[in-house]
Amino acid sequence: MSELGQYIFNGLMLGMIYAMVAVGFTLFFGVLDVIKFSHGDVLMVGAFAGLAASVGMTMLNFGSPWLQLLAVVLCAICVTGALGAAIAKYLILPLRKAPPLNTLLATLMLGTVIREAVRLFYPDGSNPKPFPRLLPTSSIELGGLSLRVDNLMLLAAGTAVIVGVHLLITRTRLGMAIRAVAQDGETARLMGINFEAVVLLTFALGSGMAALAGVMNGLYYNEINFNIGLLLGVIGFAAAILGGLGNVYGAILGGFLFAGLQVLGSAALPALVPDIPSAYKDVFAFAVVIVLMAWKPTGLIAEKSSERV
């Protein structure tokens, strides 16, 4: 039971990270009907920006872990929020009337540019970087289950972020404007909503969530590299599609479901087939997602749509 509890807890941690990435994809698609394939690489930039902030705080002799953590989070969010808004303004919006394939290809190439730029220009960017341990490392023992305090804090922080974004979208004027633009951009313009400002804020919001996911990933594994955005971007996109692209709740469900499949694969594959290591958990998860997508092409929670007349 303790081993099962540990697997469940690890799945919740991974699911939280995947859900935050998937929500970003959903926000972008909901507002402009675009797939931003550079989203994972923006996440990676956020992680590296947070690492740079930590190094800077250490050089300035700010040794407090909490001050360093605050600097890491603020720097990551600000850098990626500005980057996400800039991508929307100078790449996504100019291609708004172009075929969707053009936007998909442009963002895919942009992701490669961002990834290679970090690898080439960040000091020793080709090699993995140790991420600072800024959270308490003690553990809470519950029977045979050992829960690390830092993981509990990350899980609580991720939950708070997702709940906060949900409340922002459903309970505020900005959220109402985002939903109006997602419903019908032209009508929203006629109603006096600043279409471009809403789009830029939405892309900044989604990119900021990606930055937090990148920082959480670094704090969880205590390591980052220039390739982390590639895998997390693909997993986040798969989770968004699995849950139902355009539906925030579906993106959250897809993130946790994908993490559950990974945990199940890492536990079950070595037991069923001893020659297959747990490293094949991603293969197992993606294979199951393919089957689920074939069974439910619209996603587990299909986006509600209304016919415009």
C-alpha positions, -999 to 999 in steps of 0.1 A, spaced: 0 0 0 28 24 8 44 17 -26 10 23 -43 6 55 -24 41 67 -35 31 60 -71 -1 79 -68 17 109 -52 43 109 -80 15 108 -105 -2 138 -89 30 158 -91 36 150 -127 0 155 -136 0 190 -120 30 200 -143 14 185 -174 -20 202 -166 -4 236 -163 12 232 -198 -20 218 -213 -40 247 -200 -17 271 -219 -24 252 -252 -61 254 -245 -60 291 -238 -42 298 -271 -65 276 -291 -96 290 -274 -88 326 -282 -73 324 -317 -78 287 -328 -40 283 -332 -16 256 -320 15 273 -306 41 246 -308 68 268 -293 50 266 -260 73 239 -245 104 259 -254 89 290 -238 86 268 -207 123 260 -210 131 297 -212 112 303 -180 132 275 -162 165 290 -174 154 325 -165 146 313 -130 180 296 -128 197 328 -139 177 348 -112 189 323 -85 225 326 -97 222 364 -96 208 364 -61 236 342 -49 262 365 -65 245 395 -47 248 375 -14 211 371 -9 213 337 7 178 333 19 161 304 0 127 322 2 140 354 -13 158 333 -40 125 314 -47 106 346 -50 132 360 -74 131 327 -94 93 328 -98 90 365 -106 118 364 -131 105 333 -148 69 347 -151 80 381 -163 104 368 -189 81 342 -203 50 364 -201 68 391 -221 80 365 -246 46 349 -250 30 384 -256 58 392 -281 52 360 -300 15 367 -302 20 403 -314 48 398 -339 41 362 -351 7 349 -343 -15 379 -350 2 388 -384 -5 352 -395 -41 352 -382 -56 353 -417 -31 328 -431 -38 291 -433 -35 274 -399 -6 253 -412 14 284 -416 11 294 -380 18 258 -369 49 256 -389 61 291 -379 57 283 -342 74 250 -346 104 266 -362 104 293 -336 106 267 -309 137 252 -326 152 287 -327 146 293 -290 159 259 -280 191 262 -300 196 298 -289 196 287 -252 219 258 -260 244 281 -278 243 313 -259 235 303 -223 268 295 -205 275 258 -211 239 255 -223 244 221 -239 248 203 -206 222 197 -179 221 224 -152 216 217 -115 185 236 -102 189 250 -67 171 233 -38 151 262 -24 124 243 -6 126 223 27 139 187 21 123 171 52 97 143 49 64 135 65 60 98 74 25 84 70 27 48 79 50 34 53 45 64 29 72 90 29 60 124 16 86 151 9 76 185 21 89 203 -10 67 181 -32 37 188 -11 44 225 -14 48 222 -52 15 203 -54 -3 229 -33 12 257 -54 2 241 -86 -34 236 -74 -36 272 -63 -24 284 -97 -49 263 -116 -77 274 -93 -66 310 -96 -66 308 -134 -101 292 -133 -114 320 -111 -98 346 -133 -115 332 -164 -149 327 -148 -152 355 -123 -134 386 -136 -140 412 -163 -107 401 -180 -120 365 -180 -153 376 -195 -134 394 -222 -113 363 -229 -144 342 -232 -160 367 -254 -131 368 -278 -129 330 -278 -167 329 -286 -166 354 -314 -137 378 -319 -155 401 -344 -185 405 -321 -163 412 -292 -146 440 -311 -180 455 -319 -189 453 -281 -158 475 -274 -134 448 -262 -98 455 -271 -92 424 -292 -54 427 -294 -49 435 -257 -70 405 -247 -50 382 -270 -17 395 -257 -28 391 -221 -40 356 -228 -7 345 -244 12 362 -215 -10 343 -190 -5 309 -207 32 315 -210 34 325 -173 18 292 -164 43 274 -185 71 292 -167 57 281 -133 55 245 -147 92 248 -158 102 261 -123 82 233 -106 99 207 -129 133 221 -119 125 221 -82 111 186 -85 140 170 -104 167 195 -92 179 197 -128 170 214 -161 184 212 -196 177 229 -229 156 199 -241 130 198 -213 105 219 -232 105 195 -262 91 166 -242 69 186 -219 55 205 -248 46 173 -266 31 158 -234 12 190 -227 -2 191 -262 -12 154 -260 -29 160 -227 -48 190 -241 -60 169 -271 -68 140 -249 -89 161 -226 -106 181 -254 -87 210 -270 -104 243 -261 -117 230 -227 -98 240 -196 -112 212 -175 -104 187 -203 -68 200 -203 -65 194 -165 -80 160 -168 -58 151 -197 -27 162 -178 -34 140 -148 -45 111 -170 -13 112 -189 7 112 -157 -13 83 -144 -5 64 -176 32 71 -171 31 60 -135 12 28 -144 36 21 -172 67 25 -149 51 2 -123 34 -24 -145 58 -29 -175 88 -43 -155 64 -66 -136 46 -79 -167 76 -80 -190 109 -82 -171 130 -74 -201 112 -40 -206 126 -13 -182 104 14 -167 120 39 -191 94 28 -217 67 44 -196 64 72 -222 59 47 -250 32 30 -230 15 63 -222 15 76 -258 3 43 -271 -27 44 -248 -34 80 -257 -34 71 -294 -60 44 -286 -81 68 -266 -79 95 -293 -91 69 -319 -120 60 -296 -129 96 -287 -116 120 -314 -131 151 -298 -114 145 -265 -128 132 -232 -146 165 -226 -156 179 -259 -156 217 -263 -191 231 -262 -199 250 -294 -229 269 -307 -239 275 -342 -236 311 -353 -265 324 -374 
